[in-house]
Amino acid sequence: MSDKKRTFIEIASDISLTKESFELTEKEIDEKLGELYWEMARKEDGVHFFYDSLSKKIDMATEYKAKIDNAIKKMQYTRRRVKQIVIDAREESDSMPSYSDFNPIKIVERASLQIIEEERIPKKYYTEVVTQKLDKDRILKDLKEGKKVPGCDIIKKPYVRGL
């Protein structure tokens, strides 16, 4: 038997050839098969250990992934809260953050559309898709230009840029 690491296929092939050998005596066949089965058992032990090791790593990685997913959700929540704290602090102090190269935070108001009574909105604000839907961008544009659109109003919401 050589010191070279052999595959299952190589060992199984040698077992098969040894069993069918015409050149060896029964005693030699039994000795050779004993060595080959012992080599196969060692290989199987190693494979089993490797497989178990992989299974444990998969379980651990799955657990880490769940922890990472949870940590990402917490960080996203914290990021939203930081923006809200900046907005709240600005409203409380009635001042704007001082802008600099090290502090790019700006608080701007972003206009968004609030539909109050959709049935009162003129048909020109609808676009044809597969189904009829409001052209909210056009309504918002007209409202910003001072035009009156029945069933709509502008809501101004604080929005944090730079974070």
N, C-alpha and C positions, 0 to 999 in steps of 0.2 A: 504494500500500500504506500502511495507516495504522500509527501507532505503538502502537495498542491491541494488547494480547496476545490472540491468537486461539487457539481450540482446534483440535485436529486435524480435528474435524468441520467447522468453519467453513472451514478451508483446503481440505479435500477437496471440500467443496461448491462452493467457488469454482473449483477445478480442473475439476470436472465441468461446471459452467456455462460456463466459458471454452472447453472443448473443443467444446461444442455451440452456441457463440455464432454467431448469424447477423449480428450487428452489427459484428463485428471482422474485419479482414483476416487473412490467414494469417500475415503478419509480426507483426501486433499480438497474435494468438493465441500465436505462438511466444514473443514477448517476455514476455507476461503469464504463460504457463505456466512459463517460466524463473524468473520472480520467485516464483511460487507454489511451485514445486518446491524452490527455494532456501529459502524460508520454512519449508516442510515439513521439509526436511533439518535446519535449525537447531532446529526444534521437536523432531525425533527425537533429535538429539544431546543436547538438554536432558533429554528424557525418559529416554534411556539413562543419562545421568549420574545423574539422580535415582534411577532404578531400582537402579543399581549402588550408589549411596550408601545406599539403603534396605537392600539386601542386606548390605552391610558392617555397618550398624547392627544388623541382625537377628543376624548372626553374633556381633558384639560383645556384644549383649544376652544371647544364648544362653550365651556364655562367662562373662559376669558372673553369670548365673543359676546356672550350675554352681558357680562360685566361692562365691556366696552360700549355696547349698544346702550346700556343703561346710563353710563357715564356721559355719552354723547347727548342723550335726551336731557340730562341734568345740565350740561353745559349750554345747550340751546335754550333751555328755560332761563338759566342765569343770564345769558346774553340778552334775551328779551327783557328780563327784569332790569338789567343795567340801563337799557335804553329808556325804559319807563321811569326809572329813578332820575335820569337826566332830565326828562320831560317834566316830571313832578317838581324837581328842584328848581327848574327854570320858571315854572308857573308860580311856585311858592315865593321865590325871590323877585319875580317880575323882572328878570334880567336875562341876557343872553350869555352863553359861555364865551370867554375871550378866546379868539382864534389866533393860533400861532403855528409855526412849523411842527411843534411838538404836540399841539392840541388841535387836530383838524376837525373837531366836533362842531357841527352846525345844526341848529334846529330850525327847520323850515316847516311851513304848513303845506300840507299836500291836500289838494281839493279832491274830494271823492263824491260820487253821485249817490244820492239817497232817493229812491223811488218811493213816493208817497202813495199815489194812486195811478197805477199803470194804465188803467182804462182811459184816463184823461189825456194821456200823452198822444200828441198828433202822430198820424201814420208815417210822416216823413222821417221820424226818428227810429223807425223800424227798418231793418235790413232783411232782405230775403236770403235765407240760407236754405236748409231743408225745411225748417219750420221758421215761423216768424219770431224775431227777437228784437229787443230794443238795441238801438245804436247808442249805447251809453257814452261812448267817446264823443259823439256828435252832440248829444244833449249837454254833456259837461262843457264842451267847447262853447256852445251857444250861451249857456248860463254864465260862463266866465266872461263872455263878451257883453253881458248885461241883458240878454234877451230873456223874456219870460217863457217858461215851458210849463204848461199846466201839468200838475201831478208830480213835479220835481222841485228839488231845492238843493243847494250846495251845502255840504257839511265840511267844515275845515277841521282837520285832525292834525295834531302835532306829529312830526316824523323826524327821527334822528338820522342824520347822515354822518358818515365818517367812522361809524362803528360797524 
